[in-house]
Amino acid sequence: MYIGTCLPTTTRDIMSARRTTDTENATAADNTENEQLTEASTEITGISADLIHAGASGDVSLPAQVADNLISREFVMEWSNSLAGMHTSPETATWSVDDSMQAIFQSRTRYSSNAAERVDVRQGDLSKVCLVGMKITKVDSSFPCNLALCIAGARGNCYSNSGEQFAAHIAPNEKNHLMNKVVVTTSPFVNSAYMQMYPGMTSKNLRTEGIMKVPGENYCFVDQHHPIVEMINENSEVLQIDMADAQLIDGRWLKVSQSVADRCLDNLETQLTDYLPVTDLTQFAATIHRMHGAEWISTDEVADNLTQASMIERMMTTNRRLTVCVQMTYSFM
């Protein structure tokens, strides 16, 4: 049977194709379904909050697939330049890992949630990492001004009265070699039922795994185990359909209106970004900037008591260094 044959034409029509071995019958069925695809006019709600929130609580215990494969490593981040140099070369304010060196994040034994044996070459999908925690263990700065440190994956719990939000504040010439400043805590959503039902399915790959677009058509094929199928089920009353009656193509695929698929994907991407503790270590970086929007070349704060031009110039052109050690705990999904 076809889903949606009795729906009003103003309702989104999510179609599935009947599996058949007869090519001509399959083509005819597809043509019939194409005629029934309609433009979306009914509001679709997001995937159930219970699915993402299930298992999440303030008292966090790690699920086995995360706890058994935890990696804890300390990374040394360094910056070196003068204030004037930072101004002329703003890219030097960002620390990152070159593509050729990103194996420092990977592992020979804990490279996935089901890693079975030790491998010779470090492995692990850096785009799908469950970030369990992060803390700063050391700061050593010769910069003569207040700095704000922003770290990928850490939204930050430091604020200035100018509205800035960042991971940590670094004071002028600060030296603290015994720090234990937590910048990322274990998210209660690490126990999310979503992560257990759809391991490895993040906002980064929702549109590329388990979905096949058909060029020039207003529908796509969605794997029956893709998370937006759950969203479609959640909206069955709004759409006036029963997914239990859906028939699969090749025992796997559902034929879905592209407009419905896009709306569901947009909504789910937002939810996953907001809630799940998943980060992309290929984009891991840390950036420093002066507080309150001050330019690197500004003499405010750094030359408050200087009057001679030569001394001010020396203050701005002397090379400075900053070292920050960050300990990260994470697990490959």
Secondary structure, DSSP 8 states (H G I E B T S, - for coil): --TTTTS-TTS---------S-HHHHHHHHHHHHHH-----S----S-HHHHHTT--SS----HHHHTT-EEEEEEEEEEE-HHHHHH-GGGGEEE--GGGGGGG-BSS-SSTT--S--SS-B--TTSEEEEEEEEEEEEE--SS-EEEEETTB--SEE-TTS-EESEEE-TT-EESS--EEEE---GGGG-HHHHHSTT--TTTTTTSSEEE-TTSSEEEEETTSHHHHHHHHTHHHHT--GGG---BTTTEEEEEHHHHHHHHHHHHHHHHHH--EE-GGG-EEEEEEGGG--TT--TTTTTT---HHHHHHHHHS-EEEEEEEEEEEEE-
